[in-house]
Amino acid sequence: MKIKSEWALIGRIQKLLARTGAGSGPGLELGIGDDCALFDTGGEYGLITADISIEGVHFNLDTAGPSDIGYRAMASNISDIASMGGTPAYAFISIGIPRGMNEKTVMAVYRGMISVCKKTGTVIAGGDTSASRVLVISIALYGKAGNGRVLTRKGAGPGDGIYVTGTLGDSRAGLELLQKKGVKKSYPFLTRRHLRPDIRLGESSVIADEAGARSMIDVSDGLVSDLRHICESSGTGFEIDADSLPVSAQLKRYCAETHRDHREYALYGGEDYELLFTAPAPGAGTLEKIGASRIGMIKDRGFHIILGGRKKAVRIGGYDHFAGR
Amino acid sequence: MKIKSEWALIGRIQKLLARTGAGSGPGLELGIGDDCALFDTGGEYGLITADISIEGVHFNLDTAGPSDIGYRAMASNISDIASMGGTPAYAFISIGIPRGMNEKTVMAVYRGMISVCKKTGTVIAGGDTSASRVLVISIALYGKAGNGRVLTRKGAGPGDGIYVTGTLGDSRAGLELLQKKGVKKSYPFLTRRHLRPDIRLGESSVIADEAGARSMIDVSDGLVSDLRHICESSGTGFEIDADSLPVSAQLKRYCAETHRDHREYALYGGEDYELLFTAPAPGAGTLEKIGASRIGMIKDRGFHIILGGRKKAVRIGGYDHFAGR
């Protein structure tokens, strides 16, 4: 049987691990199913996340420079640690390099990774190099989770407000701009948001320590898709107000000029790496400190979006590597 | 500049990390340059290794079944933990899957990985899935290193005996047999040694605890190449006696029939995943318990092999992904 959907495949793999008992064991508090695994080291708790980026699937060398590609690959991993409220520590980089690639290009990829590592206090501690047909960057990241109290996807309760840091939809618009040459000069903020996303590490610790948050995830697949991950793990529903979604001035301008709806970008665009969390009653001062907006509420069931005053059941978006599109 | 050699590239990357300070930081006892990184978690010490296997480079689906490919990819990571004297704990599997691949094939890859995990007490704790042009299996493995006293490549001293577990050269012969159909029936041991290598975890702890070993590595690149890694890290030389290398009866028979020299296979064949260690004076009982043979001695300097009674300076072999061959 051909693979039809990434989510179905992951479901099959999870079932196989459950059946064989290979997915759980002593000391492992959280295995597959969240942004990171969580385990007890006897001292601090450890978090590990792993992400793979493949040329032609996650990036193309004609729309992003090698240094940007390195930056984004590392940033997406560090964001997974941030989304649990942890602190990144050690990165392991396995890289597959096309045989004809210039050494300078490879060094630029590393320089991009190093730049985000330096900003976030992450040390590059190991890895592997290989030849490959296309550029492959596979990163595993170890982070520290203190006493093990982390924010997971599970924990949202009906009545929780839904909050998100920063603005949404910029990265998708930035990618579109990079794909069509000649337009990008007017929207440097949007392309930068795609190529060099901010990682919300400082915000993450405030959310974990001060906001009374009960669940968290980073926006990588897209708001609706990531919110659905929270709700499916928590056994809840959601209602969000599309008109309350935080969008940047440049995204509004871009959408006005291209006759698009910026709410679509905010709802379904991925890779913004903003933090999405739920909390019963975070203080206004806390929300201001981290630049977070309230966008809706956790419900008992159902996935709903209020769009122009009308409540609609949701279309589940987000990127699926195996869906025919 | 085109990439000429994997080792030169790794050297460039290490220099960049050193110059930017991105390769070292608090708590990291060992970074890039050994089989695993070693770090202090505040409780037990942690080891992490990462290895990538790419279709067409590390394996081909026409010479190995998908389950064997999964087995070998996981085994090579677990062997890196064994080579430091650690205990494997949590595996993170990032997999790139060709869009047309059958789901059954993907599940077989996982079943191969699970089978070696179950044998070794390793839990599959996370990972990532993506579409890809060719099959890519990238694994990161967390292992436990107790109080942090591990066996590294550095630590061999002149006068140490050089020892290796099991037999050498079988895996390379097994691969050759798999590549030429019709021959393999007579040498099931050799093909099994290639497809389902034993991981010397039990032996590893005996070597660490009882043999008084001062350095260790696993034979993945090939005996001469891996011994050179030990000597370069330790600032020493070596002298090995090619006639004392442990070889299996099937390898001898295969080499006799194909008019090859089995010592060449033992010296330069890789992926046997046997443990290579140095120790001043391990007890005969200990060596017997782990099936280890003495093959030479650590010297002040120089890399020499005694072949048919004549001492020769060494030809450095081992696989280089970017060398033109």
Contacts between the chains, C-beta under 8 A, distances in Angstrom:
chain1	res1	chain2	res2	distance
A	1	B	102	6.4
A	1	B	103	4.8
A	1	B	104	6.8
A	2	B	100	6.8
A	2	B	101	7.9
A	2	B	102	6.6
A	2	B	103	7.1
A	3	B	97	6.7
A	3	B	99	7.5
A	3	B	101	6.5
A	3	B	102	7.8
A	3	B	103	5.2
A	3	B	106	7.0
A	6	B	129	5.9
A	6	B	131	8.0
A	9	B	97	7.8
A	9	B	103	6.7
A	9	B	106	6.8
A	9	B	129	6.2
A	10	B	129	6.1
A	12	B	103	6.7
A	12	B	107	6.6
A	13	B	106	7.9
A	13	B	107	7.7
A	13	B	110	6.0
A	13	B	129	7.6
A	16	B	107	6.3
A	16	B	110	5.8
A	16	B	111	7.3
A	16	B	114	7.2
A	17	B	110	8.0
A	17	B	114	7.3
A	17	B	124	5.7
A	20	B	114	5.2
A	20	B	118	6.8
A	21	B	118	7.6
A	22	B	114	4.4
A	22	B	117	5.2
A	22	B	118	6.2
A	22	B	123	6.7
A	22	B	124	5.1
A	23	B	123	6.7
A	23	B	124	5.4
A	23	B	125	7.4
A	24	B	123	6.4
A	25	B	89	7.8
A	25	B	90	8.0
A	25	B	121	7.4
A	25	B	123	3.7
A	27	B	89	7.1
A	28	B	90	6.5
A	28	B	123	5.6
A	28	B	125	5.7
A	31	B	123	7.1
A	31	B	124	7.5
A	31	B	125	4.8
A	31	B	126	6.6
A	32	B	124	7.2
A	32	B	125	6.9
A	32	B	126	5.5
A	32	B	127	7.1
A	36	B	126	7.0
A	37	B	90	6.4
A	37	B	92	7.2
A	37	B	125	4.0
A	37	B	126	4.3
A	39	B	89	7.5
A	39	B	90	6.2
A	39	B	125	7.1
A	39	B	142	7.7
A	40	B	43	7.9
A	41	B	41	3.8
A	41	B	42	7.2
A	41	B	43	4.6
A	41	B	44	5.5
A	41	B	46	6.2
A	42	B	41	7.2
A	42	B	43	2.8
A	42	B	44	4.6
A	43	B	40	8.0
A	43	B	41	4.6
A	43	B	42	2.8
A	43	B	43	2.7
A	43	B	44	7.1
A	44	B	41	5.5
A	44	B	42	4.6
A	44	B	43	7.0
A	46	B	41	6.2
A	46	B	46	6.8
A	46	B	142	7.3
A	48	B	90	6.8
A	48	B	92	5.8
A	48	B	125	7.0
A	48	B	126	6.3
A	48	B	140	7.1
A	48	B	142	6.2
A	49	B	92	7.8
A	49	B	126	6.7
A	50	B	92	4.0
A	50	B	93	7.6
A	50	B	94	5.0
A	50	B	126	5.9
A	50	B	127	5.4
A	50	B	128	5.5
A	50	B	138	7.6
A	50	B	140	5.6
A	51	B	94	6.8
A	51	B	128	5.0
A	52	B	94	3.9
A	52	B	95	7.5
A	52	B	96	6.0
A	52	B	128	5.0
A	52	B	130	5.3
A	52	B	136	7.1
A	52	B	138	5.9
A	53	B	130	8.0
A	54	B	96	5.3
A	54	B	130	5.7
A	54	B	131	7.5
A	54	B	132	5.1
A	54	B	133	7.8
A	54	B	136	7.1
A	56	B	133	6.6
A	57	B	96	7.6
A	57	B	130	5.8
A	57	B	131	5.3
A	57	B	132	6.5
A	58	B	130	7.1
A	89	B	25	7.8
A	89	B	27	7.1
A	89	B	39	7.5
A	90	B	28	6.5
A	90	B	37	6.4
A	90	B	39	6.2
A	90	B	48	6.8
A	92	B	37	7.2
A	92	B	48	5.8
A	92	B	49	7.8
A	92	B	50	4.0
A	92	B	140	5.4
A	93	B	50	7.6
A	94	B	50	5.0
A	94	B	51	6.8
A	94	B	52	3.9
A	94	B	138	4.9
A	94	B	140	7.8
A	95	B	52	7.5
A	96	B	52	6.0
A	96	B	54	5.3
A	96	B	57	7.6
A	96	B	136	6.8
A	97	B	3	6.7
A	97	B	9	7.8
A	97	B	322	7.8
A	99	B	3	7.6
A	99	B	322	6.7
A	100	B	2	6.8
A	101	B	2	7.9
A	101	B	3	6.5
A	102	B	1	6.4
A	102	B	2	6.6
A	102	B	3	7.8
A	103	B	1	4.8
A	103	B	2	7.1
A	103	B	3	5.2
A	103	B	9	6.6
A	103	B	12	6.8
A	104	B	1	6.7
A	106	B	3	7.0
A	106	B	9	6.8
A	106	B	13	7.9
A	107	B	12	6.6
A	107	B	13	7.7
A	107	B	16	6.3
A	110	B	13	5.9
A	110	B	16	5.8
A	110	B	17	7.9
A	111	B	16	7.2
A	114	B	16	7.1
A	114	B	17	7.3
A	114	B	20	5.2
A	114	B	22	4.5
A	117	B	22	5.2
A	118	B	20	6.8
A	118	B	21	7.7
A	118	B	22	6.2
A	121	B	25	7.4
A	123	B	22	6.7
A	123	B	23	6.7
A	123	B	24	6.4
A	123	B	25	3.8
A	123	B	28	5.6
A	123	B	31	7.1
A	124	B	17	5.7
A	124	B	22	5.1
A	124	B	23	5.4
A	124	B	31	7.5
A	124	B	32	7.2
A	125	B	23	7.4
A	125	B	28	5.7
A	125	B	31	4.7
A	125	B	32	6.8
A	125	B	37	4.0
A	125	B	39	7.2
A	125	B	48	7.0
A	126	B	31	6.6
A	126	B	32	5.5
A	126	B	36	7.1
A	126	B	37	4.3
A	126	B	48	6.3
A	126	B	49	6.7
A	126	B	50	5.9
A	127	B	32	7.1
A	127	B	50	5.4
A	128	B	50	5.5
A	128	B	51	5.0
A	128	B	52	5.0
A	129	B	6	5.9
A	129	B	9	6.2
A	129	B	10	6.1
A	129	B	13	7.6
A	129	B	321	7.3
A	130	B	52	5.3
A	130	B	53	8.0
A	130	B	54	5.7
A	130	B	57	5.8
A	130	B	58	7.1
A	130	B	321	5.3
A	131	B	54	7.5
A	131	B	57	5.3
A	131	B	321	3.9
A	131	B	322	5.9
A	132	B	54	5.1
A	132	B	57	6.5
A	132	B	134	8.0
A	132	B	136	7.7
A	133	B	54	7.8
A	133	B	56	6.6
A	133	B	133	6.0
A	133	B	134	5.8
A	134	B	132	8.0
A	134	B	133	5.8
A	136	B	52	7.1
A	136	B	54	7.1
A	136	B	96	6.8
A	136	B	132	7.7
A	136	B	136	5.7
A	136	B	138	7.5
A	138	B	50	7.6
A	138	B	52	5.9
A	138	B	94	4.9
A	138	B	136	7.5
A	138	B	138	3.6
A	140	B	48	7.1
A	140	B	50	5.6
A	140	B	92	5.4
A	140	B	94	7.7
A	140	B	140	3.3
A	142	B	39	7.6
A	142	B	46	7.3
A	142	B	48	6.2
A	142	B	142	7.5
A	321	B	129	7.3
A	321	B	130	5.3
A	321	B	131	3.9
A	322	B	97	7.8
A	322	B	99	6.7
A	322	B	131	5.9
